[in-house]
Amino acid sequence: MEAIVLQILNGLDKGSAYALIALGLTLIFGTLGVVNFAHGALFMLGAFCAVTLSRLLNLAHVTVDPTRKDFLGQPLKVETPYVHEWFGPETGAAIIEWSVPLSIFFAIPIMIVVGLAMERGLIKHFYKRPHADQILVTFGLAIVLQEIVKFYYGANPIPTPAPSAFAGSFDFGAAIGLDPGSIIYPYWRLIYFAFAAVMIAAVFAFLQFTTFGMVVRAGMADRETVGLLGINIDKRFTIMFAIAACVAGLAGVMYTPINSPNYHMGMDFLVLSFVVVVVGGMGSLGGAVLAGFLLGVLESFASMTEVLELVPGINQIIIYLVAIVVLLTRPRGLMGRKGVMEQ
């Protein structure tokens, strides 16, 4: 029982990242009909927003402390972060420590601007082009963004720790009535799952219960008719692209304590997320979320030692095997619209 619960938790952790990225991909495909291979790069940019804010908060200047001496007997030179001077040592230290959660507010305007620039500057020119053209141009854009990040931040992963309050682990076993200490799980991974659940719920609530969202859903179903009603649906779809970019960016921000940001992390998640979208059904938001968590849990169970002893390497291919089975039996995916991907 402990092993099963632990693998479910691991699967929900992985599935949270898959679901958030796939949700943004599906929003873009469902509204604009664009296969966006640069979406993984948006996840990576979000992670590096957290890195950037952490570095900015740690900017310091050198001051001389006459009350302290170095090994030569000279007044000691110390680095004092600017936030310590602006807000006081205690508050400044707390701001630096909580840089990852604070990066959410830092990343939102950046990701919105990046999304708008990407859609208006490049992707709008490929709306009526074949999907192969869209894949090529967005994949090329992803490589460009990846190399820019590599140039400025280097090729090595950059550790970005969570606040010390969430650095430990939670006795999940005791919380659900099992033996204390049987299931110890990191706090931040649980927080990431909760964050993903809130983000997914917020996107669905926005689309379901707001006038803007209802118009967007109507435009996804029948773009021409909505346009004939005098609604500028293209403008709304552009805003949805920015929202999708923001979702991917925030997913990357909160993932930084789990996986140290590196320039190729977007590509690592991109292929898996596209598999998730295809399995869930192209254009189906619910399918993307369901498939994200489902495939995350399957991958987690396939990583168990007992399974790997029976089928070595199955954890590396289980998602693709599931995708093959689903596409052979149901080409439009688990929850895809009829006719999509069935031609």
WOQUI-V730428 format. One record per pair of residues at least 24 apart in sequence whose ideal C-beta (glycine too) atoms are under 8 Angstrom apart, sorted by the first residue. I is the first residue (numbers start at 1). J is the second residue. Records with the same first field share a line. If there is no record, write none. Layout:
# WOQUI-V730428
I: J  J
This chain:
# WOQUI-V730428
1: 178
2: 173  178  179  182  183
3: 304
5: 172  173  176  178  183
6: 183  185
7: 297  300  301  303  304
8: 297  300
9: 172  183  185  189  190
10: 300  303
11: 293  296  297  298  299  300  301
12: 193  293  296  297
13: 189  192  193  258  296
14: 296  299  300
15: 292  293  294  295  296  297
16: 192  193  195  196  197  251  292  293  296
17: 43  192  196  251  255  269  296
18: 269  272  273  276  291  292  293  295  296
19: 196  200  276  288  289  292  293  296
20: 196  199  200  247  248  250  251  292
21: 248  251  269  270  273  276  292
22: 273  274  276  277  280  288  289  291  292
23: 200  203  244  247  285  288  289  292
24: 244  245  247  248  251
25: 244  273  274  277  288
26: 277  280  282  283  284  285  287  288
27: 203  240  241  243  244  247  285
28: 240  241  244
29: 277  282  283
30: 220  283  284  285
31: 216  219  220  237  240  241
32: 119  123  127  237  240  241
33: 127
34: 123  126  127  134  138
35: 131  134  135  138
36: 123  134  138
37: 134  135  138  139  141  142  270  274
38: 118  138  139  141  142  145
39: 138  244  248  270  273
40: 142  248  266  267  268  269  270  273
41: 141  142  145  146  266  270
42: 111  114  115  245  248  249  252  266
43: 248  249  251  252  255  265  266  269  270
44: 145  146  149  252  261  263  264  265  266
45: 110  111  114  145  149  249  252  266
46: 107  111  248  249  250  251  252  253
47: 160  252  253  255  256  261  265
48: 149  153  252  261
49: 103  106  107  110  111  249  252  253
50: 99  100  103  106  107  160  252  253  256  261
51: 153  158  160  256  261
52: 106
53: 99  102  103  106
54: 96  99  100  103  160
57: 81  83  95  96  99
58: 96
97: 163  164
98: 163
99: 160
100: 160  161  162  163  253  254  256  257
101: 163
103: 253  256
104: 250  253  254
107: 246  249  250  253
108: 246  249  250
110: 249
111: 242  245  246  248  249  250
112: 242  243  245  246
114: 245  249
115: 241  242  243  244  245  246
116: 238  241  242
118: 241  245
119: 238  241  242
120: 238
123: 241
124: 238
142: 266  267  270
145: 266
146: 263  264  266  267
147: 263
149: 263
150: 263
153: 261  263
155: 262  263
156: 262
157: 259  260  261  262
158: 260  261  262
159: 260
160: 256  257  260  261
161: 257
162: 187  188  191  257
166: 191
188: 257  258
189: 258
191: 254
192: 254  255  258
195: 254
196: 251
199: 247  250  251
200: 289
203: 243  247  285
204: 285
206: 243
207: 285
212: 236  239
216: 240
220: 283
272: 319
275: 319  320  323
276: 319
278: 323  326  327  333  341
279: 322  323  326  327  333  334
280: 333  334  335  336
281: 332  333  334  335  336  337  340
282: 332  333  336  337  340  341
283: 336  337  340
284: 333  334  335  336  337
286: 335
287: 333  334  335  336
290: 334  335
291: 333  334
295: 319  322
298: 322
